[in-house]
Every structure is written in structure tokens, then in C-alpha cells.
Amino acid sequence: MAAARITVAVREDLPLRPEAFRSAATGEPVGWLEVGEFEVGLYGSAAELRRLSASVLAAAEHAEELGRSGVRLEAA
């Protein structure tokens, strides 16, 4: 599968729908997160999704730290 870059603004009203299923190929359990109204779907093993979750939390913490610092950065 090819990688792609997709940007989705995370809003308060953005639907997040977690699901789970077994892989047809391997029979292993897979977690699935549908983000938005078919904007993007993320899937992986429990460990892989926990790794993603930790990165999302780190990004939120960095944003909070930036807000506390008073530094203003403009998007390019």
C-alpha cells in the first residue's frame, strides 16, 4: 500500500468512529478509526494504534506548550 499525505482539520464536531475487525488475510485483530465523513480511515494492530495515539497526545502537548509560551508562529 502506498503512503499518502492527507490533512484533516480536527474540529470539536468532527466525527470519530472507532471499530475493530479481524483481518481476512491473517485473522489478526485490527483496530479501525474512521475520521470525519469518509475523509480518512486509519487502521492497524492495537500496538500500532497505541503508538499513533501517543504521537497525537504529544502533538497536543506541544500545541499547549506553544500556547503557554506566547510565541506566535504563522503557517507558511
N, C-alpha and C positions, 0 to 999 in steps of 0.2 A: 504494500500500500504506500502510495506517495504521501509525503507530508505537504500540508498546505497552511498558509497563514490566513486566519480568519479573525477579524476583530469584531467583537460584540460588546456594546456598552452595557455594563451591568447596572440595571436600574432597580429601584425598590420594587417595581411591579413586574420585573422580568420573571416569567415562569421558569422554575427549575423542577424537573421531574426525574427523580432517581428511580431506576428499575434494576432488575437483575435477571439473568437467564443463564443457561448452560450453553457453552459453545457447541455448535453442531459438529465441528471438526474434532474437538478434543474431549468434549464432555465436561470440561473445567468450568467452574462458576465464573461469570463475568458480570461486573457492575457496569451500568449504563447511566449516563446523565444527559437528559435532553435539556438544552439551554435555549430558552426562548421558544418561539413558534417555528420550529424547524430551522432555526439559524445554524445550530451546530449540535452534534451529538458527540459525547466523549465516552470511551469505554476502555476497560482494562481489568486486570485482576484486582483483588482487594488491595494488595500491596502497592500496585501501580497507582490506584486511585488515592490511596493514603498519601503517597509521595506527592501527587498533584495537589491534594488538599493542603499539605504542609507548605507548598510553594504559594498557594493562594493566600493562606494566612500570613506568610512572610511579606507578600506584596501589600496586604492591608496594613500590616505593622509599619512598613516603610512609608506608606502614604500618611499614616497618623504621625509618624516622627517628622516628616517633612512639614505637615501642618503645624506642629508644635514649634518648629524651628523658625517659622516666619519667613523662610526663604521662598521666593516666588520664582517658579520655573515656567517658561512658556513653551507650549508644544511647538514643534517645528512645522 
